[in-house]
Amino acid sequence: MDSLLVYAVARLAMAFFRLVPRPVGRGILNVLAFLAFYLDARHRRIADINLQIAFPEMSRMQRNQVARRSFQITAQNLLEVSRLSALTKDSIRSLVEYDRSSGWNNFEAAKARKKPILYLTGHFSAWELLPAAHALYGNPLSFVTRPLDNARLERHLFVARQASGNTVISKKNSVRHILETLKACGSVGILMDQNTDPQEGIFVDFFGLPAATTTGVALFALRSDATVLPGYLTPMRAGRYYIKFLPPLELLRSGDRNRDVEENTRIFNQVLEDIIRDQPESWLWGHKRWHYQPGECPGDIYRLSDTALRALLQSKRKDTNRAPERKSAHGTHS
């Protein structure tokens, strides 16, 4: 489709969802996502494979329920993106609040360290709303985004994402900007739950299966001595979203930089895994998280037959059962 046409359709959709009452917009998107789940066989298959990897105990019916709900929750990003520019310090309070038990208290604990903050997060719930809400509560940050292929739409989103006072850092050539922000004792948010090129990351277990994972959060944290603070948004409950922050993480420092990067990246992956286990329907299951595999594993597990996939996962589970028990990442919280 022509890029100008894509831009026009996207802008019309955003204009529509900005104008309709929020309950109506949510209902329309839920129906559209429900239809997309059944019509988009490719992403439905990807989600099902991911869920088999992460939750082998789930039945097919349970996997379908989680994946279908994930499609619907993810679709709500369109509604929230459409309204980013209209959010204010007053209006955000009726839509988003901090979780009472794991929210503002942990953010305050991170701030008390008087160090730069690296927000560790992923594609949970309406992830576009999270930095905007946090900024409108008085805590602006910089966050890294992957530029869209459509330049016109990217420019529009760039403005919308910064409307609440945040700063967008393009993933291309982002290293210098991130380090400068952290050096100035600023805050940076990085989503690290997506597949990455193995040349730009390392293979670290994620739900017991190697996943190509960015080392950026670990490298930046070790270099800047930043506080790593896991944060995410819960799906809407009773008309409201909740911001959750886990306790700040303690970095492992052995003096061996390569080992420290690998071990801290492993901890960060475990934190993300714990969040997904807590609210599985909120994660973006339609993404090929395990697309790349180490040399001894299949090149693309998403091309395997059901039989071959089950055999691979069974062998991996046997290897995991033989390995020493690993502590939860929550054991590294301060």
Protein Blocks (a to p, Z undefined) as FASTA:
>chain_A
ZZklmmmmmmmmmmmmmmpcfklmmmmmmmmmmmmmmmmmmlmmmmmmmmmmmmmmbcfk
lmmmmmmmmmmmmmmmmmmmmmmmmpcfklmmmmbccdfklmmkmmmmmmmnopacdddd
ddehjlklmmmmmmmnopacdddddddfblmlmmmmmmmmmmnopacddfbhplmmmmmm
mmnopacdddfkbccdfklmccddeehiacdddfklmmmmmmnopacddddddddeehia
cdddddddddddehpaklmmmmmmmmmmmmmmmmmmmmmmlpcfkbcfklpacfkbcfbl
mlpcfklmmmmmmmmmmmmmmpccdddfklmpZZ
